[in-house]
Amino acid sequence: MLPSQSYVNISFFQPHAFLMIGIPGLEAVHGWISIPFSSMYTVALTGNCLILLAVRRTPSLHQPMYYFLSMLALTDVGLTLSTLPTTLAVLWFDHRLIGFNACLVQMFFLHSFSVVESSVLLAMSFDRFVAISNPLRYVAILTNNVIIRIGLAIVARATISLFPVPFLLKRLNYCPDKNLLSHSFCFHADVMKRACADITVNILYGLYVVLSTVGIDSLLIVLSYTLILHTVLGLASPRERVRALNTCVSHILAVLVFYIPVIGVSMIHRFGRHLPHIVHALIAYVYLVVPPVLNPIIYSVKSKPIREAMFRMLREKRQG
């Protein structure tokens, strides 16, 4: 028996476009709201591009730790560019339409970059584990070829995991009167709820993707830091313990900045249906916009080599 009998006899329907929404209830001040959003997008793009340039132009930063940081910065640039066009179009120009296929493409890249970011954070935790537990063989273990393979595996994993999602959505019959999205970008959970069909397969596959990527990554990161803590506590000198833990602070903060909003989004979508729409919107923006903004700030503040390389580049540009 179909879950919605009222639509059994309706022919197959897919909308030409969806209607996006900015921040519910605050449409009248979208122009003002666009100022902090524009500032955050600028900080995210500028900060992450500076990290990429700093690592590329500074030979002393050609080390595994900073290669993984470059991967994180590049992922944050991609994640920022995934939501920037539609979000600013809604806030600046009240341009709220997005084509059905364009929506699926944006959703694919948005979720793919999120999976990539989770995987990169896991790779960075492995990097810290190797550096602390086996410092003498650190460079021998994490060679350039190994790092390239890790990077390719991360991209392949995200692509393979998310590739079926747009096709699973295209097979659905959609409601003609349910084309209003809950955000200024396309979320999988949001798009599939516009369908007038059985979405059990979509729900189960979405849950599988989350558990097999972000879920497993978070557990392995916890395991990595458990092993790191065990190694650090085995060091004889308190100064060595502090020095070893200090090398992990930036990564721990980056992990918290990413995973806390991820947990928030998951909880809101599953258990927060009674909450106001503005809460859903704000949590989603925190999840997608805040990590790319904070990551370059965290690493420029906590990592002296990165900070010095960025300042040196800015001075050279000013003098040039």
C-alpha positions in Angstrom: 0.0 0.0 0.0 1.4 3.4 -1.0 2.0 5.9 1.8 -0.1 8.6 0.1 -3.1 7.3 -1.8 -4.3 10.8 -2.8 -1.5 10.9 -5.4 -1.8 7.4 -6.8 -3.6 8.5 -10.0 -1.5 11.6 -10.6 1.0 11.4 -13.5 4.7 11.6 -12.8 5.7 15.1 -12.0 9.0 16.8 -11.5 9.2 20.6 -10.8 11.1 22.8 -13.3 12.4 24.7 -10.3 12.3 25.0 -6.5 11.7 28.1 -4.6 14.4 28.9 -2.0 14.0 30.8 1.2 16.5 33.0 3.1 15.9 33.3 6.8 12.2 32.7 7.6 10.5 35.6 9.1 13.3 38.0 8.4 12.7 38.6 4.7 12.3 42.3 5.2 15.9 42.7 6.5 17.6 40.3 4.1 19.6 43.3 2.8 21.1 43.9 6.2 21.6 40.2 6.9 23.6 39.9 3.6 26.3 42.1 5.2 27.5 39.6 7.8 27.1 36.7 5.3 29.1 38.5 2.7 31.8 39.2 5.3 31.9 35.6 6.4 32.2 34.4 2.8 35.0 36.9 2.1 36.9 35.8 5.3 36.4 32.1 4.3 37.7 32.5 0.8 40.5 34.9 1.6 41.7 33.0 4.7 41.7 29.6 3.0 43.3 30.9 -0.2 46.0 32.5 1.9 46.8 29.2 3.6 47.0 27.4 0.2 49.4 30.1 -1.1 51.4 30.1 2.1 52.0 26.4 2.0 52.8 26.4 -1.7 55.3 29.3 -1.5 57.1 28.3 1.8 59.5 25.4 1.4 59.6 24.8 5.2 55.9 24.0 5.1 56.3 21.2 2.6 55.5 18.7 5.2 52.7 16.1 5.7 50.9 18.2 8.3 50.7 21.2 6.1 49.7 19.2 3.0 46.7 17.9 4.9 46.0 21.5 6.1 46.0 22.5 2.4 43.5 19.8 1.7 41.3 21.1 4.4 41.6 24.7 3.1 40.8 23.6 -0.5 37.7 21.7 0.8 36.6 24.7 2.7 36.9 26.8 -0.5 34.7 24.3 -2.3 32.2 24.1 0.5 31.9 27.9 0.5 31.5 28.2 -3.3 28.8 25.5 -3.1 26.4 27.7 -1.1 27.7 31.3 -1.9 25.9 31.9 -5.3 22.4 30.9 -4.2 22.6 32.3 -0.6 23.8 35.8 -1.8 21.3 35.7 -4.7 18.5 35.3 -2.2 19.8 37.8 0.3 20.9 40.5 -2.2 18.5 40.2 -5.1 15.6 38.1 -3.7 16.3 35.7 -6.6 14.8 32.6 -5.1 14.3 30.2 -8.0 16.8 27.3 -8.7 16.3 24.8 -11.4 15.6 21.2 -10.5 18.8 19.8 -12.1 20.8 22.7 -10.8 19.5 22.0 -7.3 20.6 18.4 -7.6 24.1 19.4 -8.8 24.5 21.9 -5.9 23.3 19.3 -3.4 25.8 16.7 -4.8 28.7 19.1 -4.4 27.6 20.5 -1.0 27.3 17.0 0.6 30.4 15.8 -1.2 32.6 18.5 0.2 31.1 17.8 3.7 32.1 14.2 3.4 35.6 15.2 2.1 36.0 17.6 5.0 35.2 14.8 7.5 37.7 12.5 5.7 40.4 15.1 5.7 39.9 15.7 9.4 40.3 11.9 9.9 43.5 12.0 7.8 44.8 14.8 9.9 44.2 12.9 13.1 46.2 10.0 11.6 49.0 12.4 10.8 49.1 13.6 14.4 49.1 10.1 15.7 52.0 9.1 13.5 53.9 12.3 14.4 53.6 11.7 18.1 53.8 7.9 18.4 56.5 7.4 15.8 58.3 10.7 15.2 61.5 9.2 13.8 59.6 7.5 11.0 57.0 10.2 10.4 58.4 11.5 7.1 59.2 7.9 5.9 55.6 6.8 6.6 53.8 9.8 5.2 55.7 10.3 2.0 54.3 12.5 -0.9 53.0 9.4 -2.7 51.1 8.2 0.4 49.6 11.7 0.9 48.5 11.8 -2.8 46.9 8.4 -2.5 45.1 9.4 0.7 43.8 12.6 -1.1 42.6 10.5 -4.1 41.0 8.0 -1.8 39.1 10.8 0.0 37.8 12.3 -3.2 36.8 8.8 -4.6 35.0 7.9 -1.4 32.9 11.1 -1.4 32.1 10.8 -5.1 31.1 7.1 -4.9 29.1 7.7 -1.8 27.1 10.7 -3.1 26.8 9.7 -6.8 23.6 7.7 -6.4 21.8 10.5 -4.5 20.7 12.7 -7.4 19.4 9.7 -9.3 17.5 8.5 -6.3 15.8 11.9 -6.2 15.1 12.1 -9.9 13.1 8.9 -9.8 10.6 10.4 -7.3 7.2 11.8 -8.1 7.0 15.4 -6.7 4.0 17.3 -5.4 3.1 20.2 -7.6 2.2 22.4 -4.6 5.4 21.6 -2.6 8.2 23.4 -4.3 9.3 25.6 -1.4 12.7 24.6 0.1 13.6 25.4 3.7 17.0 27.0 2.9 18.8 29.1 0.3 20.5 26.0 -1.0 19.6 22.4 -1.6 19.8 19.8 1.2 19.1 16.2 0.5 16.8 15.9 3.5 14.9 19.0 2.4 14.6 18.1 -1.3 13.3 14.5 -0.7 10.5 15.8 1.5 9.0 17.7 -1.5 8.1 14.3 -3.0 4.7 12.7 -3.0 6.1 9.2 -3.1 7.6 6.6 -0.8 11.0 8.0 0.2 12.1 5.1 2.3 15.0 4.2 0.0 16.2 7.8 0.1 16.0 7.9 3.9 17.9 4.6 4.3 20.6 5.5 1.8 21.1 8.9 3.3 21.4 7.3 6.7 23.9 4.8 5.3 26.0 7.6 3.7 26.1 9.5 7.0 27.0 6.5 9.1 29.6 5.1 6.6 31.4 8.4 6.3 30.9 11.0 9.0 29.9 8.4 11.6 32.9 6.1 11.0 35.3 9.1 10.7 34.2 10.5 14.0 34.8 7.2 15.8 38.2 6.8 14.2 39.1 10.3 15.2 38.2 9.5 18.8 40.2 6.3 18.6 43.2 8.3 17.2 43.2 10.7 20.1 42.7 8.0 22.6 46.0 6.4 21.3 47.6 9.8 21.1 46.7 10.5 24.7 48.0 7.1 25.7 51.3 7.8 24.0 51.6 11.3 25.5 51.0 10.1 29.0 53.9 7.6 28.5 56.4 10.5 27.9 58.7 11.1 30.7 59.0 14.8 30.6 56.0 17.1 31.4 57.4 19.6 28.9 57.3 17.0 26.1 53.8 16.1 27.0 52.6 19.7 26.7 54.6 20.2 23.5 53.1 17.1 21.9 49.5 18.1 22.9 50.0 21.6 21.6 50.6 20.2 18.1 47.0 18.8 18.3 45.1 21.8 19.6 44.4 23.3 16.2 43.1 20.0 14.8 41.0 19.4 17.9 39.3 22.8 17.5 38.8 22.2 13.7 37.1 18.8 14.6 34.8 20.4 17.1 33.9 23.3 14.7 32.9 20.7 12.1 31.3 17.9 14.1 29.2 19.9 16.6 27.2 21.6 13.8 26.9 18.2 12.0 25.4 16.7 15.1 23.1 19.7 15.5 21.8 19.4 11.9 21.2 15.7 12.3 19.3 16.1 15.5 17.3 19.0 14.2 16.2 17.2 11.0 15.2 14.0 12.9 13.8 15.3 16.2 13.2 19.1 15.8 10.3 19.2 13.5 8.3 21.2 16.1 11.0 23.9 16.2 10.5 27.2 14.3 11.8 27.3 10.7 14.3 29.9 11.7 16.1 27.4 14.0 16.5 25.0 11.1 17.8 27.7 8.9 20.4 29.0 11.4 21.7 25.6 12.3 22.2 24.8 8.6 24.1 28.1 8.0 26.3 27.4 11.0 27.0 23.9 9.7 28.0 25.1 6.2 29.3 28.6 6.6 31.1 28.7 10.0 33.7 26.0 9.7 35.3 27.5 6.5 35.4 30.8 8.3 36.9 29.6 11.6 39.4 27.0 10.3 41.9 29.5 8.7 41.5 31.7 11.8 42.2 28.8 14.1 45.3 27.7 12.2 46.7 31.2 11.7 46.3 31.9 15.4 47.5 28.5 16.8 50.2 27.6 14.2 53.2 29.9 14.3 54.7 28.7 11.0 51.4 29.3 9.1 50.9 32.7 10.7 54.5 33.8 9.8 54.2 32.5 6.3 50.9 34.4 5.8 52.3 37.6 7.2 55.4 37.3 5.1 53.3 36.9 1.9 51.1 39.9 2.8 54.3 42.0 3.4 55.8 41.0 0.1 52.6 41.8 -1.7 52.5 45.3 0.0 56.1 46.0 -0.8 55.7 44.7 -4.4 
